[in-house]
């Protein structure tokens, strides 16, 4: 019956059986009508109408028989062919339907022109594409192709490089991951080497990020390294097809070349060592594996652990998994290409370490893993563990730490790391040792709290200046000092050893280069390095270690880590830094406490240091000031640094007196503060006027005391405490005899001239102003002054006259006159009261008014009352001239200003120069005897007032000056009038 069908009907019947996947019917029918159905037509019908979901094992044998035209009857079961589906069709109808079939071409659109043209190869490739496109049942493709994979090199290569990677990616490695990338075989085949590489490793990179460095090997194999071997490796197998170079050759071709590698097992091929011949421009092969090396460098910038896992478990281009389909074939890479690719792989491993931009501890461990892997691949001594002691770290030759040829920092750009003969990444022993130093340096820096990536360590070592490296060292030490936990001497010794290693990498300094090291911080001058270490020891109160290292008692200066002068300067600078940063002046708190502790620790080792004494005085003054409330301008609270920035630190005492009531009563404390400020070497007002540098230190201290007394006097007067102000002027502000006394052998006249000259020359501006300030004081209340208060003011004004410069005499004399007028008026009023009282008591009051009196009646009075003199007024013994000052009719002249000034000078001379006064008294004509009380004396048997003494002392100097203005006669004329 089947032989009666026309060609069109045969075609339609074949289509019918193919559409229904009736392979058995096709087996029975198509061989009987070979005249109407040629093999290509049958395969096209199968390709077009056989459902893609049909299990390939049902029709692979049939397809093979059709393609080979060899139908094996023993392998199939004969069935009756049912021709009813086409039997009723006329020839015309059958042909019309055949024209509408639109059969697929046997050759796929992406089939390369150089591929084999046999029917089976073309059918298998096209059928695999259609199964993937129409159903996505990629698992059916191996059943279709694998039975014929060894048929020819093209089919094997196509299956390994195109089908196997996608098949493993979608159905084996990430079958349960909905986020796994999906791609059609035809689209995947169109990708170039770089695109295919990125696609295949995208998911593996994501998954590998979940695997920590140091995880078990089997866990790492499940991610990136596995994907490189099982996905990228097969993809690389098709490189020659993509480059139109055939990999598979006949067994007889190139037999001589196969002798070296065909006898090697997979394990031997994996463990082969990479030869150290460098990477030159001729070693660039253009193979797609070079994209893999670029991928490693690129991804290491942000994900070094992932690349580390890849390198640790992948031996390079020879370590791939083809699923066993490469058996009985020549290696896909010849020896020369493999050698060049292995060198580039080693270079890529170097480059990934320098390409990493992250500075985490995980990245350092990853770089160490790569280092260990390189040691295995290059047959070097493996590196010690990262946690090894400083003494156990490897040492390198000094010449290995330098770059012979470098284009600058551009050599460390990621895109430049794979260039031929790169100074850092070319596989050599020198670059391996240098990479070791970088890895261990990064680890030490991370442990010291200053993490750096390897590329930044390289930049720091090769391209940073000494100043930049010094800045890094300071930042490291600053971070270490800021660590909350306080370190002991052992910890600081260990950290210092690490920093020393970073400075010299354990390499002994050569002669002439002792001041610089070979390490990552080697450009720092040795003295600067030790100075920074000393600073951090001081900042963390590690004084014992600092003294042990930098102030040893038995070490010669040339062997010491730092000269003693430099140590002293650094210690004092640190003291001032702590002092300036303090917010409270109490030496038991904060920065001042640390400064004081530093002084206490180091001062015994610098006993003759002036600057240490000055610093100690500054701490003492600041501590004393901290007990007072003190606010500066604009409400800024007092801080210790305010002392050092002030142009006149002693002026702070004045602010203390203003802001602390009755602080003036603590004069000794305030004087100590001022003198300590002077002893601290701080600038003073007299220095700015050009007076202080030449002065003896003792005089500067005395001047500071007088300034404070003057301030205290002003404060006491502001609080209306005149008695305290008077006491300070008389007892504390008056210049001593040592300041002004001339030679005790001079005469009295010479003494007067010397005193006057000394006053004019030295111009004790502070003492006379203090005396004048207190002398012109008038209380704010309306209470009239007492005679004692006026006498005290007169005494202060007398002292001001003695000490003041000539230019100030007019002002002082004006106040003196007003005070004298008040004194005279008060004395006259008191004298009138006494006379009135005496008259009433002696004459006007009746006897009966005095109960119990014993007077006689009438005009008869006792001799005692008749001969009694009237009582003299005043607390100081007055002369007859003063007691009868109002009786001008008796011929006595009033007391002149010259008499008063001479009298004050005489009294002052007895207080200031008691020895000279006693000696000069004997040389006077007539002999004025000095009393032990100092301010009162007797002249010619009569008591003399203090004003008379001051006047007689200085009248000679003023007579030719201002005396004629006052209309007063010289003292000699007054004495002559009194004698008459």
Number of C-alpha atoms within 10 A of each C-alpha: 9 17 12 11 17 18 18 23 26 24 24 20 25 24 23 19 22 21 16 13 21 15 19 18 19 22 24 17 24 22 19 13 18 13 10 19 19 15 20 17 18 22 28 21 25 26 23 21 20 22 17 23 14 13 14 17 12 15 20 18 16 21 22 18 17 23 20 13 13 11 17 11 11 7 10 13 10 13 12 11 16 14 17 9 12 20 18 11 14 13 16 10 13 20 17 12 15 18 10 8 14 10 17 16 17 24 19 18 9 13 14 13 7 10 14 15 14 12 19 23 22 19 24 26 23 21 26 25 22 22 22 20 16 11 12 18 16 21 15 20 24 17 16 21 22 15 12 17 21 17 13 13 19 20 21 22 28 19 25 27 24 24 27 20 23 22 22 17 23 19 14 11 19 15 13 10 11 9 9 15 14 13 16 15 21 21 11 19 18 13 13 12 20 15 12 20 22 15 17 21 20 14 20 22 20 13 15 23 16 11 18 15 20 13 10 10 11 10 11 23 19 15 24 29 26 22 25 26 24 22 30 27 24 25 29 27 25 26 21 17 18 17 11 12 10 16 20 18 12 11 11 8 11 11 12 8 12 16 10 11 14 15 10 11 9 12 9 11 15 17 13 15 16 20 16 14 12 18 23 15 9 8 16 16 15 11 15 22 24 20 16 21 21 20 18 24 27 19 17 25 17 15 20 28 26 28 28 28 27 25 25 20 19 20 23 23 21 21 18 22 18 19 11 8 15 20 10 10 15 20 17 18 16 14 14 11 14 17 19 20 26 22 24 29 25 28 26 26 27 25 29 32 29 28 27 26 20 20 18 15 16 15 27 29 20 25 30 24 21 24 25 20 23 24 17 17 19 20 15 15 11 12 19 15 14 14 11 10 12 17 11 10 19 14 15 17 13 17 10 15 20 15 13 8 11 14 10 11 12 11 18 22 13 20 14 14 25 26 17 18 16 22 20 24 31 27 27 20 15 19 19 22 21 20 23 22 24 27 27 26 29 29 25 22 20 18 13 16 15 18 21 22 27 28 24 22 22 24 15 21 24 20 14 18 15 17 12 15 20 20 13 15 22 17 14 19 24 14 13 20 16 12 11 7 8 14 16 12 15 10 11 19 13 13 18 15 15 20 24 20 23 26 26 19 26 19 15 14 14 11 7 7 10 11 16 20 25 25 25 26 30 25 24 23 18 17 15 13 22 19 19 16 19 23 20 20 20 24 22 16 19 19 18 14 18 20 18 10 15 19 22 15 9 7 12 10 12 8 8 14 19 20 16 16 10 13 21 20 13 17 22 19 13 20 25 19 16 22 28 19 15 21 16 22 25 21 21 13 14 16 23 27 20 22 28 21 18 21 20 13 14 20 17 11 15 16 10 10 12 13 17 22 18 18 23 20 21 27 26 20 27 24 21 18 23 16 10 15 14 20 15 13 7 6 8 9 13 20 21 25 19 14 20 18 12 14 14 17 19 26 17 20 23 19 15 21 24 19 14 13 12 14 18 27 17 11 18 13 15 26 23 19 26 25 23 25 28 23 22 22 15 19 18 21 14 14 14 12 9 10 12 16 13 9 12 10 13 11 12 20 19 16 20 23 23 25 23 29 25 26 25 29 29 23 23 24 20 15 13 16 16 22 14 16 29 24 12 23 27 18 11 17 25 21 19 13 15 9 11 17 17 18 11 15 11 14 16 18 12 13 20 21 16 17 20 17 13 17 19 15 10 13 15 20 15 21 25 28 21 29 29 26 21 26 29 18 16 16 15 8 7 7 7 11 13 12 17 13 17 20 20 18 26 25 23 25 29 30 26 27 27 23 28 24 18 12 8 14 16 12 11 21 16 11 19 23 13 12 19 17 12 17 20 17 12 17 17 16 12 15 19 12 12 16 14 13 12 14 12 12 14 14 10 11 11 10 17 8 9 11 7 8 9 10 13 10 8 7 8 9 13 11 8 8 10 10 8 8 8 9 11 16 15 15 10 15 18 19 17 14 18 21 17 16 17 14 13 11 9 10 11 18 18 17 18 21 30 29 27 24 29 27 27 31 28 27 28 24 24 21 16 20 18 16 14 21 21 15 15 19 17 12 12 12 7 10 13 17 16 18 11 10 9 16 22 22 21 16 14 10 9 12 15 22 23 29 28 27 26 29 27 23 26 26 26 20 16 16 18 9 10 16 18 12 8 11 10 19 19 20 22 10 11 18 10 9 12 13 7 8
